[in-house]
Amino acid sequence: MNHTHHILNDLVEVARDGETFYEHAATKVDQPELRILFTRLAMAKRNIVKELSVEVAARGEKPAGSGSWTGSFNKMYGDVRAALGGKDYAYVAQLEESEDRMLKGFEKAINDKDMPASARLVLTRLLPEVKQCHELMRTRKLALKKAA
């Protein structure tokens, strides 16, 4: 697997991590609006996985079929934090960290001098959605922290 495929597949894994974590958290939180938000963001991540996977496949490689160890650990840590109290805040805070990871990965990939133009175009097209998801979770985290 070359450098570009590795970077794109890393982003596929991170997006899968987000999708799985949002789906999981949607079943755990108390606030109905968070359940709806998490379900919507899981779908956004699913779409990102799909688009990145198409780009990986177009380059003759197999897209990553699962998430990463880091994503699994992040989800587990979210469960532990939630069990200790402040369940909704705990999940939002962990998901916001997941969004940080995704945003940094996208920015790094877009700025990679070896990234082919076609892949950079896909990443650039998806970046506003990545930024919007990140901002939603950051804003929600700050609001929940302020309300506590």
URHUWO-V557057 format. One record per run of one state. SS is the DSSP state (h for helix, s for strand, l for the rest). FROM is the first residue (numbers start at 0). LEN is the number of residues. If there is no record, write none. Layout:
BEGIN
<<SS:FROM:LEN> <SS:FROM:LEN>>
END
This chain:
BEGIN
<<l:0:2> <h:2:24> <l:26:5> <h:31:27> <l:58:10> <h:68:15> <l:83:3> <h:86:25> <l:111:5> <h:116:31> <l:147:1>>
END
